[in-house]
Amino acid sequence: MSLRVLFICAKNRLRSPTAEQVFADWPGVETASAGVNRDADNPVSPELLEWAELILVMESRHRRKLAEKFRRQLGNKRIHSLNIPDDYAFMDPALVQILQQRVPPYLSR
């Protein structure tokens, strides 16, 4: 059975879609991504949060926004901040490298 991982940033345009793509082919992992802002390309929804077993946010402020809007759906979900600032383009090699260093420890059950 796959671990369902939801990557979250602000607008779901650069960091979280990059993470979703980088780990899409990871064995035993299913990925999705979303944004916490109203104008996000794919806004966070209660359904996405229900689907996710692990939620990885790019910054701690994304975690706070999630808690404000979706406290009920978060329940006892595993949520971790990767502490990656909004300084990268989509699929930026530096961003990919940081993701490859920071995400795998969370992917082991």
PEWO-V674899 format. One record per residue. N is the residue number from 0. PHI is phi in degrees with one decimal (999 if undefined). OMEGA is omega as a letter, one per 30 degrees, with the letter a starting at -180 (999 if undefined). BURIAL is + if it has 24 or more other C-alpha atoms within 12 Angstrom, else -. Layout:
n=N phi=PHI omega=OMEGA burial=BURIAL
n=N phi=PHI omega=OMEGA burial=BURIAL
//
This chain:
n=0 phi=999 omega=a burial=-
n=1 phi=-84.7 omega=l burial=-
n=2 phi=-85.2 omega=a burial=+
n=3 phi=-92.7 omega=a burial=+
n=4 phi=-113.3 omega=l burial=+
n=5 phi=-110.3 omega=l burial=+
n=6 phi=-97.9 omega=a burial=+
n=7 phi=-130.6 omega=l burial=+
n=8 phi=-133.0 omega=a burial=+
n=9 phi=-79.7 omega=a burial=+
n=10 phi=-109.8 omega=l burial=+
n=11 phi=57.0 omega=l burial=+
n=12 phi=-117.8 omega=a burial=+
n=13 phi=-122.6 omega=a burial=+
n=14 phi=-71.7 omega=a burial=+
n=15 phi=-67.7 omega=l burial=+
n=16 phi=-65.9 omega=l burial=+
n=17 phi=-63.2 omega=l burial=+
n=18 phi=-61.0 omega=l burial=+
n=19 phi=-57.7 omega=a burial=+
n=20 phi=-69.9 omega=a burial=+
n=21 phi=-60.9 omega=a burial=+
n=22 phi=-101.8 omega=a burial=+
n=23 phi=-60.0 omega=a burial=-
n=24 phi=-98.7 omega=a burial=-
n=25 phi=-66.4 omega=a burial=-
n=26 phi=-60.8 omega=l burial=-
n=27 phi=75.6 omega=a burial=-
n=28 phi=-130.9 omega=l burial=+
n=29 phi=-111.4 omega=a burial=+
n=30 phi=-123.5 omega=l burial=+
n=31 phi=-149.7 omega=l burial=+
n=32 phi=-144.4 omega=a burial=+
n=33 phi=-159.6 omega=l burial=+
n=34 phi=-124.8 omega=a burial=+
n=35 phi=-86.4 omega=a burial=+
n=36 phi=-78.9 omega=l burial=-
n=37 phi=-59.4 omega=a burial=-
n=38 phi=-91.7 omega=l burial=-
n=39 phi=-63.9 omega=l burial=-
n=40 phi=-59.5 omega=l burial=-
n=41 phi=-132.7 omega=a burial=+
n=42 phi=-68.2 omega=l burial=+
n=43 phi=-57.9 omega=l burial=+
n=44 phi=-130.4 omega=l burial=+
n=45 phi=-56.0 omega=a burial=-
n=46 phi=-63.8 omega=l burial=-
n=47 phi=-63.4 omega=a burial=+
n=48 phi=-66.7 omega=l burial=+
n=49 phi=-64.7 omega=a burial=-
n=50 phi=-64.0 omega=a burial=-
n=51 phi=-73.2 omega=l burial=+
n=52 phi=-97.5 omega=a burial=+
n=53 phi=-135.2 omega=l burial=+
n=54 phi=-118.4 omega=l burial=+
n=55 phi=-115.1 omega=l burial=+
n=56 phi=-97.8 omega=a burial=+
n=57 phi=-78.8 omega=a burial=+
n=58 phi=-140.1 omega=a burial=+
n=59 phi=-62.7 omega=l burial=-
n=60 phi=-67.3 omega=l burial=+
n=61 phi=-68.0 omega=l burial=+
n=62 phi=-64.6 omega=l burial=+
n=63 phi=-63.3 omega=l burial=-
n=64 phi=-61.5 omega=l burial=-
n=65 phi=-59.2 omega=a burial=+
n=66 phi=-63.2 omega=l burial=-
n=67 phi=-67.0 omega=a burial=-
n=68 phi=-87.7 omega=a burial=-
n=69 phi=-132.1 omega=a burial=-
n=70 phi=-50.8 omega=a burial=-
n=71 phi=-63.3 omega=a burial=-
n=72 phi=-74.0 omega=a burial=-
n=73 phi=-75.6 omega=l burial=+
n=74 phi=42.6 omega=a burial=-
n=75 phi=-111.3 omega=l burial=-
n=76 phi=-66.9 omega=l burial=+
n=77 phi=-79.4 omega=l burial=+
n=78 phi=-128.8 omega=l burial=+
n=79 phi=-134.1 omega=l burial=+
n=80 phi=-98.1 omega=l burial=+
n=81 phi=-87.1 omega=l burial=+
n=82 phi=53.7 omega=l burial=-
n=83 phi=-114.1 omega=a burial=+
n=84 phi=-69.6 omega=a burial=-
n=85 phi=-83.4 omega=a burial=-
n=86 phi=-117.8 omega=a burial=-
n=87 phi=-129.0 omega=l burial=-
n=88 phi=-86.2 omega=l burial=-
n=89 phi=-58.7 omega=a burial=-
n=90 phi=58.8 omega=l burial=-
n=91 phi=-57.2 omega=a burial=-
n=92 phi=-55.1 omega=l burial=-
n=93 phi=-65.8 omega=l burial=-
n=94 phi=-65.4 omega=l burial=+
n=95 phi=-58.3 omega=a burial=+
n=96 phi=-62.8 omega=l burial=-
n=97 phi=-61.4 omega=l burial=+
n=98 phi=-60.3 omega=a burial=+
n=99 phi=-65.7 omega=l burial=-
n=100 phi=-85.3 omega=a burial=-
n=101 phi=-90.7 omega=a burial=-
n=102 phi=-81.7 omega=a burial=+
n=103 phi=-49.6 omega=l burial=-
n=104 phi=-57.7 omega=l burial=-
n=105 phi=-82.1 omega=a burial=+
n=106 phi=-84.8 omega=l burial=+
n=107 phi=-84.1 omega=a burial=-
n=108 phi=-72.6 omega=999 burial=-
//
